[in-house]
Amino acid sequence: MQQRQTSSLPAGFRRVEGVRIREVVGLGLDDLVPGLAIEHRPARTVTEAEHVQVLALMGNEAPVHSDTEYCRRTGHLCVLVCGMLTLNIVLGMTVRTTSGMTAGNLALDEVRWKAPVHVGDTLSARSTVLTARRSNSRPDLGIVTCRVDGFNQRGEVVVTGTRTFFVPADPAAHRDTTGY
């Protein structure tokens, strides 16, 4: 079978060799300009299994997360998903695009939980670039700060905060070196 190489590539891919292409993971410093807002997909529906696993792993025994009767008596219709699970799902959605090639996270600040999350809620995320600059101590890297907002299926903000991380200043060279 003859393979045909096209000159154009689908968005979000780069040519590896011949007809082989590779997904682009992570953006570079010049891509992450202040003001840029990135809507991350796919969205994620919170499952009972991950809720229970996170409670067990964290040793979180708060009844607001595990006791339906307690929740009803305190004004909640059902148990609340642990805030750390909500935060991790939302942050996890942002990584592939914003920091897929990061050399490390630097800070997580101003985290606020704005609305309750329940098992079965579907979360989505948006990153808005606040600052981006070349690192003084590591000039091959940039330092980027994003506001990260997590939303439920009704478009309500459920968690928000800022995240600061390294990105490659030259993403093409970094992809060549690392195979990404």
C-alpha positions as CSV (number, residue, x, y, z in Angstrom):
1,M,0.0,0.0,0.0
2,Q,1.4,3.4,-1.0
3,Q,1.4,6.1,1.7
4,R,0.7,9.6,0.7
5,Q,2.4,12.5,2.6
6,T,0.4,15.7,2.8
7,S,2.1,19.0,3.1
8,S,-0.5,20.4,5.5
9,L,-0.9,19.1,9.1
10,P,-4.0,19.0,11.2
11,A,-4.0,21.7,13.9
12,G,-2.3,20.6,17.0
13,F,0.1,18.1,15.4
14,R,3.6,18.2,14.1
15,R,5.4,15.9,11.6
16,V,7.7,13.3,13.0
17,E,8.8,11.5,9.8
18,G,7.1,10.7,6.5
19,V,3.4,10.1,7.2
20,R,3.9,9.9,11.0
21,I,2.6,12.9,13.0
22,R,2.6,13.5,16.7
23,E,0.1,15.4,18.9
24,V,1.5,18.7,20.3
25,V,1.5,18.7,24.1
26,G,2.0,22.0,25.9
27,L,2.5,25.5,24.7
28,G,5.7,27.5,24.8
29,L,6.4,31.0,26.3
30,D,5.6,32.9,23.1
31,D,2.2,31.1,22.8
32,L,1.1,32.1,26.3
33,V,0.5,35.8,25.9
34,P,-1.2,37.7,28.7
35,G,-5.0,37.9,28.1
36,L,-5.2,34.6,26.3
37,A,-8.1,32.6,27.6
38,I,-8.0,28.8,26.9
39,E,-11.2,26.7,27.3
40,H,-10.0,23.2,28.1
41,R,-11.8,20.1,26.8
42,P,-13.0,17.4,27.3
43,A,-15.1,18.2,30.4
44,R,-15.1,15.6,33.2
45,T,-18.1,14.1,35.1
46,V,-17.2,13.5,38.8
47,T,-17.8,9.8,39.6
48,E,-18.7,8.1,42.9
49,A,-15.7,5.9,42.5
50,E,-13.2,8.7,42.4
51,H,-15.0,10.6,45.2
52,V,-14.8,7.6,47.5
53,Q,-11.2,6.8,46.5
54,V,-10.0,10.4,47.2
55,L,-11.7,10.4,50.6
56,A,-10.0,7.1,51.5
57,L,-6.6,8.2,50.2
58,M,-6.8,11.5,52.1
59,G,-8.2,10.0,55.2
60,N,-11.0,12.6,55.0
61,E,-13.8,11.5,57.4
62,A,-15.9,14.7,57.3
63,P,-19.5,13.7,57.2
64,V,-20.3,16.4,54.7
65,H,-18.5,14.2,52.2
66,S,-19.8,10.8,53.2
67,D,-23.0,10.9,55.3
68,T,-26.2,11.6,53.4
69,E,-28.3,12.0,56.5
70,Y,-25.8,14.5,58.0
71,C,-25.9,16.5,54.7
72,R,-29.7,16.6,54.7
73,R,-29.8,17.8,58.3
74,T,-27.3,20.6,57.4
75,G,-29.2,21.8,54.4
76,H,-27.5,19.8,51.6
77,L,-29.5,17.6,49.3
78,C,-26.6,15.1,49.0
79,V,-22.9,14.7,50.0
80,L,-20.4,17.2,48.7
81,V,-17.4,16.2,46.6
82,C,-14.2,17.0,48.5
83,G,-12.8,20.3,47.4
84,M,-9.3,18.9,46.8
85,L,-10.8,16.4,44.2
86,T,-12.6,19.3,42.5
87,L,-9.4,21.3,42.4
88,N,-7.4,18.4,41.0
89,I,-9.9,17.6,38.3
90,V,-9.9,21.2,37.2
91,L,-6.1,21.7,37.3
92,G,-5.7,18.3,35.6
93,M,-7.7,19.5,32.6
94,T,-5.4,22.5,32.1
95,V,-2.1,20.6,32.0
96,R,-2.1,19.2,28.5
97,T,-2.3,22.6,26.9
98,T,-0.7,25.1,29.3
99,S,2.0,23.1,31.0
100,G,2.3,19.8,29.2
101,M,6.1,20.4,28.9
102,T,6.6,22.0,32.2
103,A,9.9,21.7,34.1
104,G,8.0,22.3,37.3
105,N,5.2,24.0,39.1
106,L,6.1,27.1,41.1
107,A,2.9,28.2,43.0
108,L,-0.8,27.7,43.5
109,D,-2.3,30.8,45.0
110,E,-5.6,32.4,45.9
111,V,-7.6,29.2,45.6
112,R,-11.3,29.7,46.4
113,W,-14.2,27.2,46.3
114,K,-17.2,29.1,45.1
115,A,-20.0,26.5,44.8
116,P,-20.6,23.0,45.9
117,V,-19.8,20.0,43.6
118,H,-21.7,16.8,43.7
119,V,-21.1,13.3,42.3
120,G,-22.5,13.5,38.7
121,D,-21.6,17.1,38.1
122,T,-19.6,17.8,35.0
123,L,-16.7,20.1,35.3
124,S,-14.9,22.2,32.7
125,A,-11.9,24.5,33.0
126,R,-10.6,27.8,31.6
127,S,-7.1,29.2,32.0
128,T,-6.5,32.9,31.4
129,V,-2.8,33.9,31.1
130,L,-2.0,36.7,33.5
131,T,1.8,37.1,33.1
132,A,4.5,35.4,31.0
133,R,8.2,36.2,31.1
134,R,11.6,34.6,30.6
135,S,13.1,33.2,33.8
136,N,16.1,35.2,35.0
137,S,17.8,32.2,36.6
138,R,16.9,29.7,33.9
139,P,16.8,31.5,30.5
140,D,15.8,28.4,28.6
141,L,12.4,28.6,30.5
142,G,9.6,31.0,30.8
143,I,7.5,31.6,33.9
144,V,3.8,31.8,33.3
145,T,0.9,32.6,35.7
146,C,-2.6,31.7,34.8
147,R,-5.9,32.3,36.5
148,V,-7.7,28.9,36.5
149,D,-11.5,28.8,36.7
150,G,-13.5,25.6,37.1
151,F,-17.2,25.5,36.1
152,N,-20.0,23.1,36.6
153,Q,-22.5,22.0,33.9
154,R,-24.6,25.1,34.6
155,G,-21.7,27.5,33.9
156,E,-21.3,28.4,37.6
157,V,-17.7,28.9,38.9
158,V,-17.0,26.2,41.4
159,V,-13.3,26.8,42.0
160,T,-10.8,29.5,41.1
161,G,-7.2,30.3,41.7
162,T,-3.8,31.2,40.1
163,R,-1.1,28.8,39.1
164,T,2.5,29.6,38.2
165,F,4.7,27.2,36.3
166,F,7.7,26.9,34.0
167,V,7.3,26.4,30.2
168,P,10.0,26.0,27.6
169,A,11.1,29.3,26.0
170,D,11.8,27.4,22.8
171,P,9.1,24.7,22.5
172,A,10.3,23.3,19.2
173,A,13.8,22.7,20.6
174,H,12.3,21.2,23.7
175,R,10.1,18.8,21.7
176,D,13.1,17.7,19.6
177,T,15.2,17.0,22.7
178,T,12.4,15.2,24.6
179,G,10.6,13.5,21.8
180,Y,7.4,15.4,22.4
